[in-house]
């Protein structure tokens, strides 16, 4: 237990780790952020889902899976294609 800025107790990450859900929670958070960023980029470029799917050379239903914040089973090459379709690059890094 630490006392930082008047707070006592462990961090939320410590709690999730103790519950055994830290990795799953982090994966879901990353997917939600990626889906949100893709939707924002589509909106900025005034790109419809149909146009986005065409640019990715995929189906609209596949695009819906990519944009679904609850679906964290998306391949990296699919995310790269989605980013490229909206003029962005995907950057992934490992941190310690």
FENJO-V188579 format. One record per backbone hydrogen bond with DSSP energy under -1.0 kcal/mol. NH is the residue of the N-H (numbers start at 0). CO is the residue of the C=O. Records with the same first field share a line. If there is no record, write none. Layout:
NH = CO / CO
This chain:
3 = 6
6 = 3
14 = 10
15 = 11
16 = 12
17 = 13
18 = 14
20 = 15
24 = 20
25 = 21
26 = 22
27 = 23
28 = 24
29 = 25
30 = 26
31 = 27
32 = 28
33 = 29
34 = 30
35 = 31
36 = 32
37 = 33
38 = 34
39 = 35
40 = 36
41 = 37
42 = 38
43 = 39
44 = 40
45 = 42
46 = 41
51 = 47
52 = 48
53 = 49
54 = 50
55 = 51
57 = 52
62 = 58
63 = 59
64 = 60
65 = 61
66 = 62
70 = 67
78 = 74
79 = 75
80 = 76
81 = 77
82 = 78
83 = 79
84 = 80
86 = 83
87 = 82
